């Protein structure tokens, strides 16, 4: 078993699509991170010439320590059983990243890692719970499976003579995102993060207009078998129009028409916790009838125990301030 870099997009994405991997491991998502200024590498674990696991990682620095992050990965081929696979994978990654002067490897596995002294659960980076809608039904059947209130709101919006545009417009997106963040009291990424996502052909934007006024917008990405909803924002004064419901309905139709098999709402409250910061948006997303899926969350594979101990202490002190 060896670790090697993959430099060919077709080879990388083809293997990931066979595993139904998340968009965060797609080559194009890596290009978005590179456009933000991050260093990205695509690493594959190879055994007898076959890829058995892959990890797209971006390199970061926090509190004076270097680390690598693998969002929603590594991706494994679970049809390729190997004894002691997890420990072998960890050894390969640790050895490689140690040469890169990384203190730890942050990752988000689909299955909880085996209990090891050198692996610690940490605060989640990406949402660990989501709802996924299977698109193997007709549009009428999908509508019927939705919550009655969601179905009512979609039909209400359809009666409002709203215009749906698939043209990208960052200024509209940014204005509505800032308004929504201020209203709902959540923190945005930096402007550049959204700019490079919208600028990429990997993303899609839908916007609803009432006359010439944009009242709601959303961004989603498609990779392999899955379309994933990333961001949504709306004008508060226009809330009686129920535009966000119509946006989701349109995105679901688009994904289905493109041959996508699943629509991932990407982020709900873990355990459907009513006190969680995602509680409000969770109710909205659950209304579309998808299946709740929860993964184990975010973990750190410790490469330098001494450095990691200092890093954890400094992070603890910072959170006290």
Secondary structure, DSSP 8 states (H G I E B T S, - for coil): -EEEE---HHHHHHHHHHTT--GGGSHHHHHHHHHTT-EEEEEEEEETTEEEEEEEEEEEEETTEEEEEETT--EE-TTS--TTHHHHHHHHHHHHHHHTT-SEEEE--SS-----TTEEE---SS-SEEEEEE--S-HHHHHHHS-HHHHHHHHHHHTTT-EEE----HHHHHHHHHHHHHHHT-----HHHHHHHHHSTTEEEEEEEETTEEEEEEEEEEETTEEEEEEEEE-GGGGGG-HHHHHHHHHHHHHHHTT--EEE-----GGG-TTSTTHHHHHHHHTT--EEEE----EEEES-HHHHHHHHHHHHHHHH-
